[in-house]
Amino acid sequence: MHLPGRLKATTVGDLLGTLHRARASGTLELSEDSGRVHRMHLVEGRVTSVELDGASSPLLTILRQSGHVDESLQRRSILRAMSSRRMVGEVLVADFQLSPAVVGAAVRKQLLERLALLERLVDARVSFRVTVRAPPSALRDEPLDAGEFLRGRRRARDRGTPTPAPSRSTTTGAWVLLGVPRDATPDELKRAYRKLARDLHPDLHPHATAEERAALSQRFSAVTTAYNELRSRVA
């Protein structure tokens, strides 16, 4: 199995296709020259997890958009996950009786959205490692099928088709952190930020523990930074 050393010589779709045909198990890393490293974890050529450097999981955003989680449940599940050091999806199923099928579908949608964001990268160093441990949220029992993660992906032979240039620096993570599409308007950015601020501002959680407030404060700060960065770009 041979992979190009730079993403500009290939595409994410071609890389995943090569790994799928080789039934490879390990981690595909895309290292930007800025220092950001993105990872796609695979088992026998099937994708189990996608990690975007600096991006927060939009799982609750996806579940809210589908109507399965309301604002109250979102807040409670975030606090319960932080206090018990468990994944939000695990908390929703075990503590709030949300259907495992609903959470599983949201996780799969999350992975596909992250792959779509990685397709926007123009260049990065490409490497494949077999020693990197996948995160706890990885879909070990039911990885994405090839039909899911390869369908619609750009290939090198399609290079004649124009694609939007990615934003620089941390912008990819900022879009995901706010849970908004890349063509969001200033008003949509503001609404997304205000909703997250209501969920995450420590002062709105008077009964949270000191540890929970510290975690909320850290995430609120990251959301505020992402909003300010995107607002300056779309204004």
N, C-alpha and C positions, 0 to 999 in steps of 0.2 A: 504494500500500500504506500503510495507516494502522495504527499500533499504539498502544494506550492508554499513557499515561505512567506508570501505577502498576499493579502486579500485582493489587492488591485489586479492580481494576475488571475483571479478566479471569482467565484461568488459564494455566498453562504449556502445556496442551494446545491452547488457542485460539491462543496466540502461535505455536506451532510449526505449527499448521494454516494460519494466515495466511501464514507464510513459505514453507511448502511449496507452497501454491497460487500464490504469486507467483514461485516458483522462485528465491528470493533466495539470494545468496551473500554471506556476511559473518558477523558475530558478534552474537548476541543477548546483551545484558548485563542482569543483574538486580543492582542495587546496593542493598544493605540500608542503612538509616540508620546502622547501627553501623560502616559503612565496608567491610564485606565485599562483594566483587564476584564473582559467579558468571557463567561464560560458556558459551554453547552455540554451537559453530561449525557453519556450514552451507555446503554447496556445491550450488547449484541446488535449494535447498529440502530437501536431505537432510542429516541430522546426521552430522558427521564426528568431533566431539569434544565432551566436556562437562568443564568445569573447575569444581571446587568450591573456593572460597577457603579455604585452610588445611587441605584434606583431602589425605591421601596415597593414592596409588593402591592399591586392594586386589587388583590383578591376581594376585599370588602367593597371596593368601588364597583367591581363587576357584579357582585351579589346584590348591591343596592340598585344598580341599573336594571337588573332582571326582576326586581321586586321581591327578592327572597329575604332581604335584610333591611330593617328600617333604621332610623337614626339612633333610637334607643338601644337596639340590639348591637349596633356597630360600636357604640361607646362601651357597653358592658363587656363585649367580647374582647375589645382591645385591652381593657383593664385586667380582665381575667387572664388573658394570654401573658401579659407582662408580669403579673404577680405570680403565676404558676410556671413561668418559663416554658410554655408550650406554644405550638403553632396556632395561629388564629383558626385555621380550618379544623384542627383537632378539637379546639375549644367549642366551636360552633356545633360540631357533631356530638361530642361527649356531654357537654354541659347545657346546651340549648336545643338539643334534639333536632337540629337541622339535618335534612336527608343527606347521607353520604354521597348519593348520586348527584345531588345539586351542587355540593361542594366540589366533588370531583370534576364535574363539567366546568365549573368556574376556574379551577386550577388548569385544566387543559386549555381553556380560552386564554388564560393568563400567559401560558407558555407560548402559544401561537402569536400573541400580540408582541411578546418580547422578541421572538424570532423575526417578526416583521420590522421591528426597530433596528435589529442588527443588520438587516439587509440594507439599511440606509448608510452604513459605514462605507466610506470610499476606500480606505486602506487601513491595515493593521498587520502586525506580525502574526503569523499562523503557527500554532504548535499543537501537538496532540500528546497528552500525558496519560499514563495508566495509573498513576499513584495519587491523583487528586481525589479527595473524598467528596462525594456528592452531599448536598445539604439535606437536613432531615425531611424537608418537604418533597424530596424527589419521588417521582411515581415509579417506585421499584416494582410493584406488582402489575401495574398496567401502564407501561410506557406508551408514548405516542407512537402510533403506527406510521409507516412510511407514507401512506396516503394522506395522513394529517400534516406531517411536518415537511413533506416535499411538494405537495400540491400547490401550484401557483408560484413557487419560488423561481426567482430569476436565475438563469444559467449564463455561462460565459458566451454561449452562442447567441444570446439575446442582447448583447452589449449595445447593439444598434438602437435599442429602445431607450429613450431618455428616462432617467429616474431622478427624483428630487435630490438635490445635494443635501447632505446632513448638516445640521448646525454644529458649530464648534464647541469645544470644551465640554462642560457638563450638561449641555442642553438635553441630550437624549435622556439622561436620568431625571432631569427636571420635568419633562413632559410626563413621564411615568409616575413620578412622585405626586404630581397633582392629579393624575388620572384623567387627562384631557387629550384630545387628538392634536396632531401637529398643526392643523389648520384652525385651531380654536381662536375665537375673536377675543379682544380685550375684555368684553363683558363676560364671556364664558370663563376666562381665566379668573376674573374677579369672583364670580359665583363659586367656582371650584375651591378657590382659596378660602373664602369666607366659610364654606361648609366644613372644610378640614380644620380651620381655626376653631370653630365651635366644638369640634370633636376633640381637639388636641390641647387647647390652651389649659395649662395647669390650674388656673384660677377657677375654671368651670368644673373642676373635680375636687370639691372641698373634702371629700371623704377618702381620697386616694392616700396611700401610704407615701412616705418620703421617697422610697425607691420608685414607685409608680409615677410620682410627680416629676422626678428627675428624668425618667424615660419619656414622659409626655413633653417635657420642656425641650429635650434634645430633638424629638421628632418635629415639634412645632417650629423650632429654629430652622430645621432642614427644609420644611415646607415653605417658610417665609423666604428663605434664600432662593429657593426654586422659583417662587412667584415673582420676586423682584427681578430675577434674571430674565424670565420669559416676558414679563411686562415691558422691559426695556427693548426687547427684540420685536414685539408685535405691535408696539404703540405706533 
